[in-house]
Amino acid sequence: MKKNIALVAGGYSGEYVISVQSAVTIEKNLDSSKYAIYKIIITREGWHYTAADGSILDIDKNDFSLTVSGNKIKFDAVFIGIHGTPGEDGRLQGYFEMLGIPYTSCGMVTSALTFNKSFCNKVVAALNVVNVSKSEHIFRDQPYDTTAILQQLRLPVFVKPAEGGSSIGMSKVKTAEELQPAIEKAFKEDSQVLIEEFIKGRELTIGMYRANGTLTQLPITEIVSSKEFFDYEAKYTPGITNEITPAPISEELANLIRKTAAALYDKLNCKGIARADFICEEGTGKLFFLEINTMPGQSENSLVPQQVRAAGKTLQEFYGTLLEECMK
């Protein structure tokens, strides 16, 4: 008998479009002989499923169920395909935990922590497993002083929303005069802003997931952007960024990345797929933490699907493993 799977997509953030693209890939590659898949779009206006006849049906949020043609459908598991809030920041995770419905991602606390780049940096720095760039964390409703910030940090700096993905609202600041406009731009996306020192070097990322008690690490990707940094345009415009999998790096560096990523996955109590991003500093070879992404993009050209294919696996096998693991 097929298991009923809710594939949730959409969300409340600027990453809505990317989430819908991810859901297309996930749905196409889930084994329809094993799973009855119901794609549910979550927006602020409502949580909806579009039936085969085109009718739009509401989810009953009391128990996250769906009634189709008089039949009440309860779900065996949820495949979370939402980037940003509420699917990556712990909100849906807490809801599903209260209902006792398994889901494919990190738990509520880990999701909330890793979603806030500044708080996550503080925790990762305390773990002493990787270097973390110096930074300042400011809030929209609290006073801040750009002069004081630049006395603590050396230019250039990156200014980014503390809670946000796809590099929306992000700026690279090279002069003191550029800092305030960059902060204002980031505050348009979030009420918290992270300002961190720029580390010049190679950007490297690795996806990983735990199944049957074993942590599987995918091939490492190097991101080489023709733009100054890996912003929204660089991520989603074909031809601007060259993503090389497996990365052309020494085995020594590859082992350091794998060891560090595994430590972060375990110490942050990750579940399901997570992608750890690093910078290998030019000149020193030091590894710096960028972020850990607990709902990495799953569109056909996203980094994790590239890594899955480079590992010789199919997306059907990969997504099936994530689902079966969460239902144990």
N, C-alpha and C positions, 0 to 999 in steps of 0.2 A: 504494500500500500504506500502511495506517495506521501511524503511529508509536506505539510503546508508551510511555505516559507514566505515571509513578508520581506520584500526588498524595499527599504525606505530610501527616498531620494528627495532632493530639493533643498529645504532648509530656509533659514531666515536671513542669510548673509549674502554678500556679493559673490559668493562661490556657488550660488544656486545653479548656474548654467553648467559649471564644471561637474557638479554632482549629478545632474541629469545625464551628462555624457558618460560619466562613470557607470551609472545604472544601466545604460544601454549595453555596455561591454559586459557587465556582470550578468545581466539577464540572458544575454546571448550565449554565455559560456557556462551557465548552470545546467546541469543534466536534467532535462525535462522528463526523462524516464524515471527519475528518482524523486523529483521535487515538483510540487504544484506551486508555481511562483506567482505571487501577487505584488505587483509594483505599486507602491503607495507613495504619492507625492505629498510631502509635508510643507505647508506654507503657513504664514500667520493667519490667513483667512480660513484654513481648514486642512484636514487630513483626508485625502481622497484616493479612491481606487476607481479606475475607469474600466468598466466591464466590457466583455467582448461585443455587446450590442451598442457600445458607445455611451451607455448611461453612467453617470458619475455617482458613486456611492460613498457615503461618509463612514469613517472608522468610528466605532463606539470606543471612546477613550476610557470608559470605565473598566474595560477588560482587554482593550486592544483587539477587538474582534470585528468581523465583517459579515454582513448578511447579504448573500447573493441568491436571488430567486427563492427567498424564503428559507434558505439554508444558512445557519450560523457557522461561520468558519473561525476556528481558533488556530493560532499558529504554533508550530513546533519550534520555530526559531525565527529570529530576525537577522537579515543581512543588512547591516548599516552601511549605506552608501552616501551619507551626507557629510560634506566637508563644511567646517564652520559650525555655528550654532544652529540647531540644538543637538546635532548628531555626533559632534567631535569634542564637545566641551563638558560631557558628563551628564547633561540634562536628560537625554533620552535613556542613557545607561541607567540612571537612578530610577526612572519610570519603569523600565523593563525589569529591573531588579525587584522592585516592589511587587510587580505582577508575577514574578517567577518565570519570565520568558527568557530563554537563552538568546544571546546575541553575539555577533562576530566582531568584537573589538575589545579594547582595554576596558577595565571597570570604571565606575563613576569617578573615583578619586584620582586615579592615574590620568584619565581623560581630562579632567578639570585642570590638574596640575600642568600637564604637558601642553595644554592649549594656551596657557598664559606663559609667553616666552620668558618674561622677566622672573616670575616665581620659579619656573622650571630651571632657569640658569642658576638661581641661588641654590637649589637643591642639588643640581648636578655638580656645581663647584664644591659643595660640601662632601660629595662622594669621593673626591680625589682620584678619579679614574681618567680624567681628560682636562685639558686646559679650557678655560672659559674666558672670553674677552671681557675687559672692564666695561661696566655699563652703569647707566642711571635710569631709574624707573620713576616716571612722573604721572600725575593724575590730573584730569581736567578740572576737578573741583578743589584742588589744592594749589597754593602758590608755588611757583618755581622761578629760578633765576638762571637764564641762559649763560650769563658770565660765570656764575659759580659752577655750572655744569662743565663748561669748557676749561675750568681750572682743574677739574677732576679727570677729564678725558682728553686725549690728543686727537686732533683732526688727521685724516677724515673720520667721520662717524656715520653709522647707519641710523636712521630714525624710522621706526616702524610701529604700527599698532601692536600693543602687547598681546592682544587676542585677535588674531586674524590670520588668514592664509592667502596663498597665491600671490604674495608680495603686494597686495592691494594697499595703497596708502604709504608705501615705502619710499624713502629718499636716501641718496648718498650726499652727505654734506661735507664740502671741502673748505668752506670759509665760515667765519663767525656770523656773517650777515645772512647766510643761508639757513641757519639753524631754526630761527623762529618760524619762517614760512613752512619749513619741513615739519615742525611740531604741529602747526595748525592743520596741515594736510593730513597727518596721521590721526589727529583728534577728530577729524570728520568721519573716521572709520571706527573709532573706539574711544572709550573714556580713559584708557591707560596707554601710555606710550613708553617704549623702550628705546633708549639711545645708547648705542654701543660702539666701541672702537672698531674700526675697519682692520681686518687682518688680510694682508695680501698673500695669496697663495692659490692652490688648486682646490676646487670644490669637488668633494667626493661623497657619494651616498650609497647606502646599503639597506636593502629590505630584508626582513627576517620574520619568522613566525615559529611558534612552538606547536608541535603535534606529536601525540603519543609519547610525551615526555622528552622529546628531542628538539632542540632549537636548530632549525634549518636556516642557514644564511644564503641569500641569493648573491649572484655575482655583483661586484662593486661597479658603479657607474661614475665616470668623470663628466662633469658638466662644464662645457667650454662655451661661453656666451660671447657673441660679437658685440653685445652691448656692455656697458660698464659693470652692470651687475644683473643678476638673474631675477628680473622683475616680471610682472604679469605678462607683458608683451613678449618678453624673451621666453617665458614658459609655454605660451600657447600660440605663438605665431611660427608656422613652419619656416625653417631655414635660418632663423636668428640664432638658435642655440644648437650646438653639436653635443649630443649625449652619447658617450662612448662606453659600451658595455661588451666585455669586461674592460675596466679601466686599465690603461697602459702604465701601470705602476709597478714598483719593485715588490717582490714577494714579502720583503720585510715590512713595507708600508701596508700592504694588503693584510698581513697578519695582525698588525697593530690596530687597523680599523676593525677587523673582525672581532678581536679580543675586546676592544673598547665598546663596540656596539653591543656585544653579548652581555657585558657587564651592565650597561645602561638598561637593556631590555629586562634583565633580571632584577636589578636594584630598584627600578621604577615600577616593577610589578606589571609589566606589559602583558597583554594577551592578544591573540590573533596576529594580524599583519601590522608591523610598525616599520618605519623607515628612518634611519638615523643619518643626519647630514653633518658633514665635517668640512673644515678647511685645513689643508696641510700647509703650514706657513712657509713662504718662500725664504730661503736662506737658512732657516733653523731646522726645518723638518718637523717642527712641533705640530701636534694634532690639536685643533681647536674645535669645540662643540658649536654647532649652529643651532640645531633643533632636533627633536624627535617627533615625527609625524605619525599620529595613531590612526589616521584615516587618509593614507596617501591616495593620490589620484589613480583611477582605474580605467581611464579612457584608453583606447587602443595604443596610443603613442606615449602614455604616461610611463614614468620611470619603472614602477614595479612590474607592470606587464612586460616591459622590455627585459627586465632582469629574469622574470619567470621563463620567458622564451629562451634567453641566453643560457639558462640552467638546463635546457632540454626538457622542460615540463610544458604541459598544456595549461591554459587558463581554466579549462573545465576541471582538470585534476586539482589545481591549486585552490579554486573557489570551493570545490567539493570538500577538500581537506579542512578548510577554515570552518565550513558549516558543520561537518561531522564532529570536529574537535569541540566546538562550543556546545553541542548537544549531549556531550558525554555526562 
